[in-house]
Each structure stands twice: as structure tokens, then as C-alpha cells.
Amino acid sequence: MKTIYVAGRFSPTKQEMDEINSNYTDEEDRQWRIERKIERNIANAVHASALLDIAGEGRYFAVCPHCHSAPIWRKMQELGHETTLDAHKANGEFWYDGDLKMLEGCHAIVMLPGWEESKGAERERRYALADFKEYGEFRELTLAEAQRIVRDLDGVFK
């Protein structure tokens, strides 16, 4: 079985943050909107991982850093640890370094739509390509697209 690292945005894009900051002044409302953007990004990564696992038919296993980090991040919030987006960015190296450790053991990396707007995903991509990992990109989050990616990987790993 080969492992596929799923890379994509966790945090909102700069444009999304600018929109939230310019349209909402209440801090609680602003944080709620930021967390909804994060939830959307996590859901996209989970969806892509499931599509890859289905398309891979047991030959591939998706490794999703969002699935690992999100519940820990939420639990840290419950425990009263400062986990606002600003704190997340200030502590970014902790999360980025942990993600690279997960990526080390993977055979391939697949990028989610919009990955170009993520410092973390860009860092993961550079790391994977420097380590000669196989590479793929989702154009859209569909099963047909996951099957195309798996076919491409099958051609490399046969």
C-alpha cells in the first residue's frame, strides 16, 4: 500500500481575511467567520482524502494532516489554550514541522484546489518535490478526478 499526503489550505486566504476584517468589527463575530473558513478547508481535505481512498481501492491510503491537526487544535481551544488564528500563525512552525514529519513517510503528495494561497501547502509541495515524491493536483473535488490521480500514480508505481 502506498501513502498519499493530501496538502491544502487550513487557514483562510488573505483575500478572505481582508474581507472579514473590513466587513466585521465585532471580534467574536470575526473569529466565528474565520473558524467557518477553517472548517470549510478541513472539510475539503477530508473529502479529498475519502475520494482518494475510494479511488485507490486499497492500493493507496490518504494521509490528511487536517484530520490530525484539527481535532487537536479544537481540543486545545477547549482546554483554554490560545488558539485564535493569530496565535495559530505565530505558532505556525509547530504545525508546519509536524506536517512535514507526516509527509516524510509518504510516497506521493496531492494538492487541493487553492493550495497556491497557503504558505504551509507551498512548503509541503517544495519539500515533497525536493524529496522526489510523486505529485498530483486535484482540479476539482470529484471521484472522477481522484480516479485520474490514482491512475497517474498507478502508472508510476507499477
C-alpha positions as CSV (number, residue, x, y, z in Angstrom):
1,M,0.0,0.0,0.0
2,K,1.3,3.5,-0.9
3,T,0.5,6.6,1.1
4,I,-0.7,9.9,-0.4
5,Y,-0.3,13.1,1.5
6,V,-3.2,15.5,1.0
7,A,-2.0,19.1,1.0
8,G,-4.2,22.2,1.1
9,R,-5.2,25.3,2.9
10,F,-6.0,25.2,6.6
11,S,-6.3,28.9,7.3
12,P,-8.5,31.4,5.3
13,T,-6.8,33.1,2.3
14,K,-5.5,36.7,2.6
15,Q,-8.5,37.8,0.5
16,E,-10.9,36.1,2.8
17,M,-9.2,37.6,5.9
18,D,-9.2,41.1,4.3
19,E,-13.0,40.7,3.6
20,I,-13.7,39.5,7.2
21,N,-11.6,42.3,8.7
22,S,-13.1,45.0,6.6
23,N,-16.8,43.9,7.0
24,Y,-16.9,42.7,10.6
25,T,-15.7,44.7,13.6
26,D,-17.1,42.6,16.4
27,E,-14.2,40.3,17.5
28,E,-16.5,37.4,18.4
29,D,-18.2,37.6,15.0
30,R,-14.9,37.9,13.2
31,Q,-13.5,34.8,15.0
32,W,-16.7,32.8,14.2
33,R,-16.3,33.7,10.5
34,I,-12.6,32.8,10.5
35,E,-13.4,29.4,12.1
36,R,-16.1,28.7,9.5
37,K,-13.5,29.2,6.7
38,I,-11.1,26.9,8.5
39,E,-13.9,24.3,8.9
40,R,-14.6,24.5,5.1
41,N,-10.9,23.9,4.4
42,I,-10.8,20.9,6.7
43,A,-13.9,19.5,5.2
44,N,-12.4,19.8,1.7
45,A,-9.3,17.9,2.8
46,V,-11.4,15.2,4.4
47,H,-13.5,14.9,1.3
48,A,-10.4,14.6,-0.9
49,S,-8.9,12.0,1.3
50,A,-12.1,9.9,1.2
51,L,-12.2,10.2,-2.6
52,L,-8.6,9.1,-2.9
53,D,-9.2,6.1,-0.5
54,I,-12.2,5.1,-2.6
55,A,-10.4,5.5,-5.9
56,G,-7.3,3.7,-4.6
57,E,-9.3,0.6,-3.8
58,G,-6.9,-0.5,-1.1
59,R,-3.7,0.3,-3.1
60,Y,-3.5,3.8,-1.6
61,F,-4.0,5.3,1.8
62,A,-4.6,9.1,2.2
63,V,-2.7,10.9,4.9
64,C,-4.6,14.0,5.8
65,P,-2.7,16.5,8.1
66,H,-6.0,18.4,8.5
67,C,-7.6,15.3,10.1
68,H,-4.7,15.1,12.6
69,S,-4.3,18.7,13.5
70,A,-8.0,19.9,13.5
71,P,-9.2,17.8,16.5
72,I,-6.1,18.7,18.4
73,W,-6.5,22.4,17.6
74,R,-10.1,22.2,18.8
75,K,-9.2,20.4,22.0
76,M,-6.5,23.0,22.7
77,Q,-9.3,25.6,22.4
78,E,-11.5,23.6,24.9
79,L,-8.6,23.5,27.3
80,G,-8.3,27.3,27.2
81,H,-5.1,27.4,25.1
82,E,-4.8,30.5,22.9
83,T,-5.7,29.1,19.5
84,T,-7.0,32.1,17.6
85,L,-5.9,32.3,14.0
86,D,-3.2,34.9,15.0
87,A,-1.8,32.5,17.6
88,H,-2.0,29.7,15.1
89,K,0.1,31.7,12.7
90,A,2.5,32.7,15.4
91,N,2.9,29.0,16.3
92,G,2.9,28.0,12.6
93,E,6.3,26.4,12.7
94,F,5.0,23.8,15.2
95,W,2.2,22.8,12.9
96,Y,4.3,23.0,9.7
97,D,7.1,21.0,11.2
98,G,4.7,18.3,12.3
99,D,3.1,18.2,8.9
100,L,6.5,17.7,7.2
101,K,7.2,14.7,9.6
102,M,3.9,13.1,8.3
103,L,4.9,13.9,4.7
104,E,8.3,12.3,5.1
105,G,6.9,8.8,5.2
106,C,4.5,9.3,2.2
107,H,5.1,8.1,-1.4
108,A,3.2,10.9,-3.1
109,I,1.6,14.3,-2.5
110,V,-1.7,15.6,-3.9
111,M,-2.5,19.2,-3.8
112,L,-6.1,20.5,-3.2
113,P,-7.6,23.3,-5.3
114,G,-6.4,26.7,-4.0
115,W,-3.2,25.3,-2.5
116,E,-1.2,28.2,-4.0
117,E,-2.7,30.5,-1.4
118,S,-1.3,28.6,1.5
119,K,2.2,29.0,2.9
120,G,2.0,25.6,4.5
121,A,0.9,23.8,1.4
122,E,3.5,25.5,-0.7
123,R,6.2,24.5,1.8
124,E,4.9,20.9,1.7
125,R,4.9,20.9,-2.1
126,R,8.5,22.2,-2.2
127,Y,9.6,19.6,0.4
128,A,7.9,16.7,-1.5
129,L,9.3,17.7,-4.8
130,A,12.8,18.1,-3.4
131,D,12.4,14.6,-1.9
132,F,11.3,13.2,-5.3
133,K,7.9,12.3,-4.2
134,E,5.2,11.7,-6.8
135,Y,3.0,14.7,-7.4
136,G,-0.7,15.2,-8.3
137,E,-3.2,18.0,-8.2
138,F,-7.0,18.0,-7.8
139,R,-8.6,20.3,-10.3
140,E,-12.0,19.7,-8.6
141,L,-13.1,17.5,-5.7
142,T,-14.8,14.7,-7.6
143,L,-14.4,10.9,-7.6
144,A,-13.5,11.1,-11.3
145,E,-10.7,13.4,-10.5
146,A,-9.5,11.2,-7.7
147,Q,-9.6,8.2,-10.1
148,R,-7.5,10.2,-12.6
149,I,-4.9,10.9,-9.9
150,V,-4.8,7.3,-8.8
151,R,-4.4,6.1,-12.5
152,D,-1.4,8.5,-12.8
153,L,0.1,7.2,-9.7
154,D,-0.5,3.6,-10.7
155,G,1.5,4.3,-13.9
156,V,4.4,5.4,-11.8
157,F,4.3,2.7,-9.1
158,K,3.8,-0.4,-11.3
